[in-house]
């Protein structure tokens, strides 16, 4: 038999006044006038989804610092490549960020920007003739940093920061590594051998490079331990900013180490900030390691999102009145 259209006249209906709603007129966007303060502008944003998570992330970081708990940022290279290094450095100097983790590429771009005022070659222009990644100065710097970082439990990030600071680079103010050393906080570099341009150079010995990065893993574990709850049950915050694979994997293992050693991370909050959604950050940062409701995801361009986040933190930390 051919199908016949259903008769809709017998549908059961009810009044809209009986229905629950997710959107209300009292919670739509405001229209701040020209010249409004940032706090007024932020308060006028519609409090849904991304803005809701942004505000929650800001409040978690501010609350953690007021309780003397850690706020750690794990940084992918694109954060530096789009010019957001000074934002991270400023939050370090303000005492908001208490530990930084980065992959090898992030450290490379941080060094080159501070030392030479430029970084990030056009790969398509240099990969075809074998010039890609073949600059000498960067490889020489990391070869020495690896050698020094492998000694006396120093670590790769500390060695990079000290070497870079000591040469007084002309653009030191943009360096995350220098800011971390000046503030006395850990900056760890987590190397995956074969993924960075410096690994192609003969003077960069994988043995001290791996040893120095291994020290940094243990230091990152110590930073995660600082996210355990304080006496008032306030936990710290781990922010994964723009790393799709390496740092979410590092974080997951560090969480296992810290819990294995008896630290309570149930009050920890995690945040993933990136330009798009990736599997590992969703699973290894804001999913598996934390209690329900304590993982926050905020999607947006770094060069837009991070300035907004920094200003929101500053406004939230400012004393009332």
Phi and psi in degrees as a GROMACS rama.xvg file:
@    title "Ramachandran Plot"
@    xaxis  label "Phi"
@    yaxis  label "Psi"
@TYPE xy
-68.2903  146.312  UNK-2
-67.5955  143.791  UNK-3
-114.848  146.501  UNK-4
-57.2169  139.453  UNK-5
-66.8774  148.04  UNK-6
-85.0029  111.882  UNK-7
-87.6571  -1.95873  UNK-8
-69.0597  -16.475  UNK-9
-100.067  8.44064  UNK-10
-61.1376  143.324  UNK-11
-89.1536  130.883  UNK-12
-124.219  166.809  UNK-13
-147.989  167.926  UNK-14
-73.2275  145.473  UNK-15
-59.7851  -24.8137  UNK-16
-69.3516  -16.4627  UNK-17
-92.7729  -6.45997  UNK-18
-91.9599  143.679  UNK-19
-82.2141  153.298  UNK-20
-133.794  147.63  UNK-21
-96.6425  -17.2681  UNK-22
-126.826  133.142  UNK-23
-131.341  150.952  UNK-24
-63.6574  -25.3318  UNK-25
-73.5911  -10.1381  UNK-26
-124.788  40.7768  UNK-27
-101.723  174.417  UNK-28
-64.255  136.704  UNK-29
-84.8342  173.626  UNK-30
-125.795  81.2444  UNK-31
-62.8528  142.215  UNK-32
-75.803  165.451  UNK-33
-56.2364  138.666  UNK-34
86.118  5.03027  UNK-35
-64.6097  150.508  UNK-36
-70.8093  164.872  UNK-37
-63.14  -39.6188  UNK-38
-61.4269  -39.9029  UNK-39
-66.6766  -40.3034  UNK-40
-62.8867  -45.8337  UNK-41
-64.366  -40.2936  UNK-42
-65.8193  -22.6725  UNK-43
-84.4249  -10.001  UNK-44
-69.3888  142.977  UNK-45
-64.1249  126.936  UNK-46
-81.4062  61.0071  UNK-47
-128.422  154.414  UNK-48
47.2132  -108.722  UNK-49
-61.3904  -45.2642  UNK-50
-65.7396  -39.0749  UNK-51
-60.7576  -43.3896  UNK-52
-70.9134  -35.9947  UNK-53
-61.6587  -47.8595  UNK-54
-62.8009  -41.5076  UNK-55
-63.7539  -38.6392  UNK-56
-65.6184  -44.3391  UNK-57
-59.8221  -48.5528  UNK-58
-61.8792  -37.5708  UNK-59
-65.9497  -41.4735  UNK-60
-68.2549  -43.3371  UNK-61
-64.9872  -43.3903  UNK-62
-62.4392  -40.9088  UNK-63
-62.4474  -44.4801  UNK-64
-68.035  -36.4767  UNK-65
-66.4308  -24.8859  UNK-66
-95.3661  9.31034  UNK-67
61.0532  34.5207  UNK-68
-100.508  160.812  UNK-69
-75.2233  150.953  UNK-70
-131.085  106.627  UNK-71
-108.214  137.563  UNK-72
-116.43  127.384  UNK-73
-105.303  123.058  UNK-74
-116.191  124.25  UNK-75
-78.9634  164.176  UNK-76
-66.0104  -29.5397  UNK-77
-64.8628  -24.879  UNK-78
-57.8905  -43.7437  UNK-79
-75.7645  -37.6813  UNK-80
-66.2616  -23.9965  UNK-81
-100.49  17.7292  UNK-82
85.171  18.6092  UNK-83
-96.4727  6.34948  UNK-84
-55.7447  -44.9506  UNK-85
-61.1238  -27.8159  UNK-86
-66.6867  -45.5585  UNK-87
-65.1132  -44.7873  UNK-88
-59.4552  -39.7398  UNK-89
-64.7162  -41.8638  UNK-90
-67.7841  -28.5274  UNK-91
-66.6671  -48.8114  UNK-92
-63.259  -30.5841  UNK-93
-79.6589  -5.62705  UNK-94
82.1438  12.9833  UNK-95
-80.1415  -51.3321  UNK-96
-87.7287  126.628  UNK-97
-109.257  -6.95491  UNK-98
-160.355  145.77  UNK-99
-128.294  135.056  UNK-100
-120.844  144.205  UNK-101
-148.299  157.717  UNK-102
-85.2498  176.735  UNK-103
-61.8456  -38.9639  UNK-104
-64.839  -36.492  UNK-105
-61.7258  -44.2095  UNK-106
-63.669  -39.5594  UNK-107
-61.1899  -49.4701  UNK-108
-65.6455  -36.1287  UNK-109
-63.1005  -45.5451  UNK-110
-61.764  -48.5911  UNK-111
-65.2094  -39.4314  UNK-112
-64.1518  -44.1646  UNK-113
-66.6325  -40.1757  UNK-114
-83.7658  -41.474  UNK-115
-118.013  -6.94599  UNK-116
74.3084  13.0403  UNK-117
-158.747  153.654  UNK-118
-160.63  174.056  UNK-119
70.761  91.9824  UNK-120
-77.1443  163.008  UNK-121
-83.666  103.434  UNK-122
-60.5875  -39.1098  UNK-123
-61.3042  -25.2235  UNK-124
-84.076  -19.0276  UNK-125
-119.221  -13.7617  UNK-126
-72.8451  -26.2938  UNK-127
-78.3246  -22.531  UNK-128
-113.474  8.98319  UNK-129
80.317  14.3821  UNK-130
-88.8613  -10.5813  UNK-131
-60.8594  126.898  UNK-132
74.3861  12.5249  UNK-133
-98.9349  18.3031  UNK-134
-72.4603  141.015  UNK-135
-78.3879  -43.5216  UNK-136
-60.1848  -42.8541  UNK-137
-65.6071  -42.5764  UNK-138
-64.8704  -40.9202  UNK-139
-60.7175  -42.9793  UNK-140
-61.7418  -47.7727  UNK-141
-74.4958  -26.289  UNK-142
-62.6304  -43.8445  UNK-143
-71.2876  -39.1704  UNK-144
-62.6245  -39.2938  UNK-145
-64.3095  -43.2622  UNK-146
-60.8288  -47.4902  UNK-147
-71.1514  -36.4192  UNK-148
-68.9496  -24.9317  UNK-149
-77.8971  -9.86063  UNK-150
-94.0881  139.801  UNK-151
57.3083  35.8164  UNK-152
55.6055  34.7726  UNK-153
-78.5507  -48.5121  UNK-154
95.2239  155.31  UNK-155
-70.7367  -42.7271  UNK-156
-63.0665  -42.851  UNK-157
-64.0913  -42.272  UNK-158
-64.5881  -42.3055  UNK-159
-60.3291  -46.0819  UNK-160
-62.714  -42.3477  UNK-161
-68.0672  -45.4133  UNK-162
-61.4659  -43.6616  UNK-163
-67.3427  -42.9073  UNK-164
-63.7182  -39.5212  UNK-165
-68.5951  -27.5207  UNK-166
-83.9328  -2.83695  UNK-167
50.9521  64.5356  UNK-168
-63.2391  151.073  UNK-169
-66.0099  -18.4314  UNK-170
-121.183  42.0078  UNK-171
-59.848  -27.9809  UNK-172
-66.7751  -18.4307  UNK-173
-93.4638  -3.00959  UNK-174
-87.2079  125.788  UNK-175
-70.9639  -41.1037  UNK-176
-59.9816  -43.6689  UNK-177
-67.9095  -43.8524  UNK-178
-58.9895  -39.9725  UNK-179
-65.9058  -43.335  UNK-180
-65.6649  -40.5117  UNK-181
-64.8787  -34.4062  UNK-182
-84.4929  -10.6162  UNK-183
73.4119  28.1969  UNK-184
-108.534  156.795  UNK-185
-71.0149  137.472  UNK-186
-126.896  109.781  UNK-187
-105.569  144.343  UNK-188
-119.419  121.612  UNK-189
-109.854  106.221  UNK-190
-95.393  134.384  UNK-191
-111.692  105.84  UNK-192
-57.4651  128.359  UNK-193
100.527  -6.99965  UNK-194
-97.311  -14.2717  UNK-195
-113.078  151.655  UNK-196
-59.5862  -33.6574  UNK-197
-66.4474  -20.0923  UNK-198
-70.5068  -12.962  UNK-199
-82.8424  -9.37041  UNK-200
-94.8034  137.212  UNK-201
-65.9785  -27.4412  UNK-202
-76.0679  -13.1738  UNK-203
-89.4891  101.966  UNK-204
-83.2517  123.413  UNK-205
-65.7966  -25.0235  UNK-206
-66.077  -56.5164  UNK-207
-68.2565  -30.1033  UNK-208
-62.2858  -46.2102  UNK-209
-67.3721  -39.1668  UNK-210
-63.6531  -43.306  UNK-211
-65.9501  -39.9621  UNK-212
-69.7881  -31.171  UNK-213
-64.1577  -38.8427  UNK-214
-60.9232  -41.8169  UNK-215
-64.5095  -32.015  UNK-216
-62.6344  -43.1402  UNK-217
-66.3026  -33.7184  UNK-218
-68.3693  -38.0899  UNK-219
-63.6351  -36.6598  UNK-220
-60.6326  -40.3537  UNK-221
-64.03  -37.2827  UNK-222
-65.9661  -37.8373  UNK-223
-66.6678  -36.345  UNK-224
-60.2881  -28.5771  UNK-225
-72.3894  -6.15136  UNK-226
-90.0278  -3.94563  UNK-227
-63.0768  157.913  UNK-228
-65.2676  143.617  UNK-229
-83.7754  -176.469  UNK-230
-59.3888  -30.0351  UNK-231
-91.0614  14.5617  UNK-232
72.2819  17.0124  UNK-233
-86.4006  127.906  UNK-234
-101.208  170.37  UNK-235
-85.7424  -172.991  UNK-236
-133.385  133.471  UNK-237
-112.274  122.711  UNK-238
-111.411  119.826  UNK-239
-95.1941  114.206  UNK-240
-116.801  95.4402  UNK-241
81.1768  17.2106  UNK-242
-109.847  121.093  UNK-243
-89.3777  -26.1665  UNK-244
-132.496  -63.3444  UNK-245
-61.9814  -53.1039  UNK-246
-73.0053  -34.5624  UNK-247
-59.8479  -35.2744  UNK-248
-69.624  -41.899  UNK-249
-59.7508  -44.8199  UNK-250
-62.226  -43.5555  UNK-251
-59.4967  -43.44  UNK-252
-68.9588  -37.7036  UNK-253
-64.1687  -39.1094  UNK-254
-61.4448  -42.3818  UNK-255
-63.6161  -43.0484  UNK-256
-59.2446  -48.3918  UNK-257
-66.089  -41.857  UNK-258
-68.541  -36.5909  UNK-259
-60.7438  -31.7395  UNK-260
-86.2596  3.95015  UNK-261
98.809  8.47729  UNK-262
-84.0124  141.11  UNK-263
-93.9238  111.219  UNK-264
-105.635  14.0265  UNK-265
-65.6634  -22.8867  UNK-266
-93.9365  3.34021  UNK-267
-68.9412  143.45  UNK-268
-111.579  139.282  UNK-269
-120.795  148.473  UNK-270
-133.988  134.975  UNK-271
-115.772  120.502  UNK-272
-118.418  117.976  UNK-273
-157.206  171.379  UNK-274
-79.2608  -21.1612  UNK-275
-152.944  165.995  UNK-276
-83.3398  134.668  UNK-277
-125.775  155.779  UNK-278
-63.115  -53.093  UNK-279
-66.0284  -44.1203  UNK-280
-59.0959  -38.4808  UNK-281
-67.9664  -37.1637  UNK-282
-84.3915  -48.4076  UNK-283
-90.6919  -11.687  UNK-284
-113.881  -58.7687  UNK-285
-101.279  3.40354  UNK-286
-110.802  -86.5448  UNK-287
-58.7032  -41.7813  UNK-288
-75.8832  -15.7641  UNK-289
-121.652  160.612  UNK-290
-68.8686  157.475  UNK-291
-55.9256  134.456  UNK-292
87.9984  -5.38591  UNK-293
-104.141  7.05388  UNK-294
-111.286  124.799  UNK-295
-120.247  136.235  UNK-296
-121.139  131.031  UNK-297
-131.176  116.626  UNK-298
-103.308  128.701  UNK-299
176.143  162.309  UNK-300
-62.615  134.103  UNK-301
-55.2141  -43.1555  UNK-302
-69.4017  -12.8856  UNK-303
-101.095  -47.9041  UNK-304
-69.9693  -44.3231  UNK-305
-68.423  -39.8484  UNK-306
-60.4374  -38.734  UNK-307
-64.8571  -43.6292  UNK-308
-62.7822  -45.7825  UNK-309
-58.255  -48.3754  UNK-310
-65.2114  -37.6155  UNK-311
-63.3461  -39.8705  UNK-312
-64.1669  -44.8537  UNK-313
-61.0037  -43.7011  UNK-314
-64.5255  -39.8568  UNK-315
-69.7182  -32.837  UNK-316
-81.5768  -17.7781  UNK-317
-64.075  138.259  UNK-318
-63.4564  145.02  UNK-319
-61.6085  141.164  UNK-320
